[in-house]
Amino acid sequence: MPTMDYDEFAEAYAADNETNLLNGHYERPAMVSLAGDVAGRRILDVGCGAGPLSAALRDKGAIMSGFDLSAEMIQLARRRLGLDADLTVADLADLLPYADAAFDDVVASLVLHYLEDWTKPLAELRRVLKPGGRLIMSVNHPIVYTALNPDADYFDVAPFSYDAEHAGRTIVYTNWHRPLHAMSEAFTAAGFRISVISEPSIAPDTPPEVIPDHLKDVKRFISFIFFVLEAY
């Protein structure tokens, strides 16, 4: 299955990512909260995009590096983070250009669900982490697959597609569904133990106008699932 090319809509995605509900007021605040006190910690931002999570963690004192498959996204990240920022174009499906045990933490926002096989990517993320380091990650909640595909088998590992709009442009995404047990088995096989599983609420400072009417009276909804994994 071909890899999605973010170069084609990097500007539109980055603009929408800043302020929309799912990214700006749900996923990213949850990742920052799970990271906790990061002052002085060396952190790798996997699939860093235009750099909003790197910027948020750097503001809290982290020493950030990042990579993305999209060269256009890396250009946008350099605009935000500075020309001297440690950013590179790289593919999580390949060997990563970092030394063993180079990082205290790795953050991976909504990245792994683009990949059919997690074996090599998780092994690489474990390799670049110090023992005891953390992989903090988010992926589609596995319930999303059967919600969008009522006739599908939850226990399959299978691709599925859906539309999303970014800055007035409709994008067709293709992700890979994994049942929760398959995620857990992949983590264990790569040398991680699960420290936290989180299904967070909307950020409390979310502007009311960002929240659609059907979510006005709820604090939680199912979209993504979050993990803090410890490397052992």
C-alpha positions as a Markdown table, in Angstrom:
| # | Residue | x | y | z |
|---|---|---|---|---|
| 1 | Met | 0.0 | 0.0 | 0.0 |
| 2 | Pro | 1.5 | 3.4 | -1.0 |
| 3 | Thr | 2.7 | 5.7 | 1.7 |
| 4 | Met | 0.6 | 8.9 | 2.2 |
| 5 | Asp | 2.4 | 11.9 | 0.8 |
| 6 | Tyr | 2.0 | 14.9 | 3.2 |
| 7 | Asp | 4.1 | 17.0 | 0.9 |
| 8 | Glu | 1.0 | 17.5 | -1.3 |
| 9 | Phe | -0.9 | 19.3 | 1.5 |
| 10 | Ala | 1.6 | 20.2 | 4.2 |
| 11 | Glu | 0.6 | 23.8 | 4.5 |
| 12 | Ala | -3.1 | 23.0 | 4.8 |
| 13 | Tyr | -2.6 | 20.3 | 7.3 |
| 14 | Ala | -0.2 | 22.3 | 9.5 |
| 15 | Ala | -2.6 | 25.3 | 9.6 |
| 16 | Asp | -5.5 | 23.1 | 10.6 |
| 17 | Asn | -3.4 | 21.1 | 13.1 |
| 18 | Glu | -2.7 | 24.2 | 15.1 |
| 19 | Thr | -6.3 | 25.0 | 16.2 |
| 20 | Asn | -8.7 | 22.1 | 15.4 |
| 21 | Leu | -10.3 | 20.1 | 18.1 |
| 22 | Leu | -8.7 | 16.7 | 17.5 |
| 23 | Asn | -5.1 | 17.9 | 17.2 |
| 24 | Gly | -4.9 | 21.3 | 18.9 |
| 25 | His | -7.2 | 20.7 | 21.9 |
| 26 | Tyr | -7.2 | 16.9 | 22.4 |
| 27 | Glu | -4.3 | 14.9 | 21.1 |
| 28 | Arg | -1.4 | 17.4 | 21.6 |
| 29 | Pro | -2.4 | 18.6 | 25.1 |
| 30 | Ala | -2.7 | 14.9 | 26.1 |
| 31 | Met | 0.8 | 14.1 | 24.8 |
| 32 | Val | 2.3 | 17.1 | 26.6 |
| 33 | Ser | 0.5 | 16.1 | 29.8 |
| 34 | Leu | 1.7 | 12.5 | 29.6 |
| 35 | Ala | 5.2 | 13.7 | 29.0 |
| 36 | Gly | 5.2 | 15.5 | 32.4 |
| 37 | Asp | 8.4 | 17.2 | 33.5 |
| 38 | Val | 10.7 | 17.1 | 30.6 |
| 39 | Ala | 13.2 | 19.8 | 31.5 |
| 40 | Gly | 16.7 | 18.7 | 30.4 |
| 41 | Arg | 15.5 | 15.5 | 28.7 |
| 42 | Arg | 16.6 | 14.6 | 25.2 |
| 43 | Ile | 13.4 | 13.8 | 23.2 |
| 44 | Leu | 12.9 | 12.5 | 19.7 |
| 45 | Asp | 9.7 | 13.6 | 17.9 |
| 46 | Val | 8.8 | 10.9 | 15.5 |
| 47 | Gly | 6.8 | 12.2 | 12.5 |
| 48 | Cys | 7.2 | 15.7 | 13.9 |
| 49 | Gly | 5.2 | 17.3 | 11.1 |
| 50 | Ala | 5.4 | 21.1 | 11.3 |
| 51 | Gly | 6.8 | 20.9 | 14.8 |
| 52 | Pro | 3.9 | 21.9 | 17.2 |
| 53 | Leu | 4.6 | 19.1 | 19.7 |
| 54 | Ser | 8.4 | 19.7 | 19.6 |
| 55 | Ala | 7.7 | 23.4 | 20.2 |
| 56 | Ala | 5.5 | 22.7 | 23.2 |
| 57 | Leu | 8.0 | 20.3 | 24.8 |
| 58 | Arg | 10.9 | 22.6 | 24.1 |
| 59 | Asp | 9.0 | 25.3 | 25.9 |
| 60 | Lys | 9.0 | 23.0 | 28.9 |
| 61 | Gly | 12.8 | 22.6 | 28.8 |
| 62 | Ala | 13.2 | 19.5 | 26.6 |
| 63 | Ile | 16.1 | 19.2 | 24.2 |
| 64 | Met | 14.3 | 18.2 | 21.0 |
| 65 | Ser | 15.2 | 16.3 | 17.8 |
| 66 | Gly | 12.7 | 15.4 | 15.2 |
| 67 | Phe | 12.2 | 13.7 | 11.8 |
| 68 | Asp | 9.4 | 13.3 | 9.3 |
| 69 | Leu | 9.0 | 11.5 | 6.0 |
| 70 | Ser | 7.8 | 14.8 | 4.4 |
| 71 | Ala | 10.4 | 17.3 | 3.3 |
| 72 | Glu | 7.8 | 20.0 | 3.2 |
| 73 | Met | 6.8 | 19.3 | 6.8 |
| 74 | Ile | 10.4 | 19.6 | 7.9 |
| 75 | Gln | 10.7 | 23.0 | 6.1 |
| 76 | Leu | 7.6 | 24.1 | 8.1 |
| 77 | Ala | 9.1 | 22.8 | 11.3 |
| 78 | Arg | 12.3 | 24.8 | 10.6 |
| 79 | Arg | 10.3 | 27.9 | 10.3 |
| 80 | Arg | 8.8 | 27.3 | 13.7 |
| 81 | Leu | 11.8 | 25.9 | 15.6 |
| 82 | Gly | 14.7 | 27.7 | 13.9 |
| 83 | Leu | 17.2 | 26.8 | 11.1 |
| 84 | Asp | 19.5 | 25.3 | 13.7 |
| 85 | Ala | 16.9 | 22.8 | 15.0 |
| 86 | Asp | 17.9 | 19.1 | 14.9 |
| 87 | Leu | 15.5 | 18.1 | 12.2 |
| 88 | Thr | 15.8 | 15.6 | 9.4 |
| 89 | Val | 13.9 | 13.8 | 6.7 |
| 90 | Ala | 13.7 | 10.1 | 7.6 |
| 91 | Asp | 11.4 | 7.1 | 7.3 |
| 92 | Leu | 10.4 | 5.2 | 10.4 |
| 93 | Ala | 10.2 | 2.0 | 8.3 |
| 94 | Asp | 14.0 | 2.3 | 7.8 |
| 95 | Leu | 17.1 | 2.5 | 10.1 |
| 96 | Leu | 17.0 | 5.8 | 11.9 |
| 97 | Pro | 20.0 | 8.2 | 11.7 |
| 98 | Tyr | 20.5 | 8.2 | 15.5 |
| 99 | Ala | 22.9 | 6.5 | 17.8 |
| 100 | Asp | 21.9 | 3.7 | 20.2 |
| 101 | Ala | 20.5 | 5.0 | 23.5 |
| 102 | Ala | 20.5 | 8.6 | 22.3 |
| 103 | Phe | 17.3 | 9.7 | 23.9 |
| 104 | Asp | 15.5 | 9.8 | 27.2 |
| 105 | Asp | 12.1 | 9.8 | 25.6 |
| 106 | Val | 10.5 | 9.3 | 22.2 |
| 107 | Val | 7.1 | 10.9 | 21.3 |
| 108 | Ala | 5.1 | 9.6 | 18.4 |
| 109 | Ser | 1.9 | 11.4 | 17.7 |
| 110 | Leu | -0.6 | 9.6 | 15.4 |
| 111 | Val | 2.3 | 7.9 | 13.4 |
| 112 | Leu | 2.3 | 4.1 | 13.9 |
| 113 | His | -1.2 | 3.6 | 12.6 |
| 114 | Tyr | 0.1 | 4.4 | 9.1 |
| 115 | Leu | 2.2 | 1.2 | 9.2 |
| 116 | Glu | 1.1 | -2.4 | 8.6 |
| 117 | Asp | 4.1 | -3.9 | 10.4 |
| 118 | Trp | 5.2 | -2.4 | 13.7 |
| 119 | Thr | 8.1 | -4.9 | 14.3 |
| 120 | Lys | 11.0 | -2.9 | 12.8 |
| 121 | Pro | 9.8 | 0.6 | 13.7 |
| 122 | Leu | 9.3 | -0.4 | 17.4 |
| 123 | Ala | 12.7 | -2.1 | 17.4 |
| 124 | Glu | 14.3 | 1.1 | 16.1 |
| 125 | Leu | 12.5 | 3.3 | 18.6 |
| 126 | Arg | 13.7 | 0.9 | 21.4 |
| 127 | Arg | 17.2 | 1.1 | 20.0 |
| 128 | Val | 17.5 | 4.9 | 20.2 |
| 129 | Leu | 16.0 | 5.0 | 23.7 |
| 130 | Lys | 18.1 | 4.7 | 26.9 |
| 131 | Pro | 17.1 | 1.8 | 29.2 |
| 132 | Gly | 14.2 | 3.1 | 31.3 |
| 133 | Gly | 13.4 | 5.7 | 28.6 |
| 134 | Arg | 9.8 | 6.3 | 27.5 |
| 135 | Leu | 7.9 | 5.9 | 24.3 |
| 136 | Ile | 4.9 | 8.2 | 24.5 |
| 137 | Met | 2.5 | 7.6 | 21.7 |
| 138 | Ser | -1.0 | 8.0 | 20.3 |
| 139 | Val | -2.8 | 6.0 | 17.6 |
| 140 | Asn | -6.3 | 5.6 | 16.5 |
| 141 | His | -8.5 | 4.0 | 19.2 |
| 142 | Pro | -9.2 | 0.5 | 18.0 |
| 143 | Ile | -12.9 | 1.0 | 18.4 |
| 144 | Val | -12.8 | 3.6 | 15.6 |
| 145 | Tyr | -12.3 | 0.8 | 13.0 |
| 146 | Thr | -15.5 | -1.0 | 13.8 |
| 147 | Ala | -17.4 | 2.3 | 14.3 |
| 148 | Leu | -16.5 | 3.3 | 10.7 |
| 149 | Asn | -16.8 | -0.2 | 9.4 |
| 150 | Pro | -19.7 | -2.0 | 11.2 |
| 151 | Asp | -19.2 | -5.2 | 9.3 |
| 152 | Ala | -15.5 | -5.5 | 9.9 |
| 153 | Asp | -13.8 | -7.9 | 12.3 |
| 154 | Tyr | -12.3 | -6.1 | 15.3 |
| 155 | Phe | -9.6 | -8.8 | 15.7 |
| 156 | Asp | -8.2 | -8.3 | 12.2 |
| 157 | Val | -5.1 | -6.2 | 11.4 |
| 158 | Ala | -6.5 | -4.4 | 8.4 |
| 159 | Pro | -6.3 | -1.1 | 6.4 |
| 160 | Phe | -9.2 | 1.3 | 6.3 |
| 161 | Ser | -9.7 | 4.7 | 4.7 |
| 162 | Tyr | -11.7 | 7.8 | 5.7 |
| 163 | Asp | -12.0 | 11.5 | 4.7 |
| 164 | Ala | -10.9 | 14.5 | 6.7 |
| 165 | Glu | -10.9 | 18.2 | 5.9 |
| 166 | His | -7.9 | 20.4 | 6.5 |
| 167 | Ala | -8.2 | 24.2 | 5.8 |
| 168 | Gly | -11.0 | 23.5 | 3.2 |
| 169 | Arg | -9.2 | 20.6 | 1.5 |
| 170 | Thr | -10.6 | 17.1 | 1.8 |
| 171 | Ile | -7.9 | 14.4 | 2.3 |
| 172 | Val | -8.3 | 10.7 | 2.1 |
| 173 | Tyr | -6.4 | 8.9 | 4.8 |
| 174 | Thr | -5.5 | 5.2 | 4.9 |
| 175 | Asn | -4.6 | 3.8 | 8.4 |
| 176 | Trp | -4.0 | 0.3 | 9.8 |
| 177 | His | -6.3 | -1.0 | 12.5 |
| 178 | Arg | -4.9 | -3.2 | 15.3 |
| 179 | Pro | -6.9 | -4.7 | 18.1 |
| 180 | Leu | -5.6 | -3.8 | 21.5 |
| 181 | His | -4.1 | -7.2 | 22.2 |
| 182 | Ala | -2.0 | -6.9 | 19.0 |
| 183 | Met | -0.7 | -3.6 | 20.1 |
| 184 | Ser | 0.3 | -4.9 | 23.5 |
| 185 | Glu | 2.0 | -8.0 | 22.0 |
| 186 | Ala | 4.0 | -5.7 | 19.6 |
| 187 | Phe | 5.1 | -3.5 | 22.5 |
| 188 | Thr | 6.3 | -6.5 | 24.6 |
| 189 | Ala | 8.1 | -8.1 | 21.7 |
| 190 | Ala | 10.0 | -4.9 | 21.1 |
| 191 | Gly | 11.2 | -4.6 | 24.7 |
| 192 | Phe | 8.6 | -2.2 | 26.1 |
| 193 | Arg | 6.3 | -2.5 | 29.1 |
| 194 | Ile | 3.1 | -0.5 | 29.3 |
| 195 | Ser | 3.2 | 2.1 | 32.0 |
| 196 | Val | 0.1 | 4.1 | 31.1 |
| 197 | Ile | -3.0 | 3.6 | 28.9 |
| 198 | Ser | -4.9 | 6.9 | 28.5 |
| 199 | Glu | -8.3 | 7.9 | 27.0 |
| 200 | Pro | -8.1 | 11.6 | 27.8 |
| 201 | Ser | -10.7 | 14.3 | 27.9 |
| 202 | Ile | -10.8 | 17.5 | 25.8 |
| 203 | Ala | -8.4 | 20.1 | 27.1 |
| 204 | Pro | -10.2 | 22.2 | 29.7 |
| 205 | Asp | -9.2 | 25.5 | 28.0 |
| 206 | Thr | -10.7 | 24.5 | 24.6 |
| 207 | Pro | -12.6 | 27.4 | 23.1 |
| 208 | Pro | -16.3 | 26.6 | 23.0 |
| 209 | Glu | -16.5 | 27.5 | 19.3 |
| 210 | Val | -14.1 | 24.7 | 18.4 |
| 211 | Ile | -16.3 | 22.0 | 20.0 |
| 212 | Pro | -19.1 | 20.7 | 17.6 |
| 213 | Asp | -22.6 | 20.6 | 18.9 |
| 214 | His | -22.8 | 16.9 | 19.5 |
| 215 | Leu | -19.8 | 17.1 | 21.9 |
| 216 | Lys | -20.9 | 20.2 | 23.8 |
| 217 | Asp | -22.1 | 18.3 | 26.8 |
| 218 | Val | -19.3 | 15.7 | 27.0 |
| 219 | Lys | -15.7 | 15.8 | 28.3 |
| 220 | Arg | -14.6 | 12.6 | 26.7 |
| 221 | Phe | -15.1 | 10.9 | 23.4 |
| 222 | Ile | -13.4 | 8.1 | 21.6 |
| 223 | Ser | -10.9 | 9.0 | 18.9 |
| 224 | Phe | -7.3 | 8.1 | 19.9 |
| 225 | Ile | -5.7 | 6.0 | 22.5 |
| 226 | Phe | -2.5 | 6.9 | 24.3 |
| 227 | Phe | 0.3 | 4.9 | 25.7 |
| 228 | Val | 3.4 | 5.5 | 27.9 |
| 229 | Leu | 5.8 | 2.6 | 27.3 |
| 230 | Glu | 9.0 | 2.0 | 29.3 |
| 231 | Ala | 12.0 | 0.6 | 27.6 |
| 232 | Tyr | 13.6 | -2.3 | 29.5 |
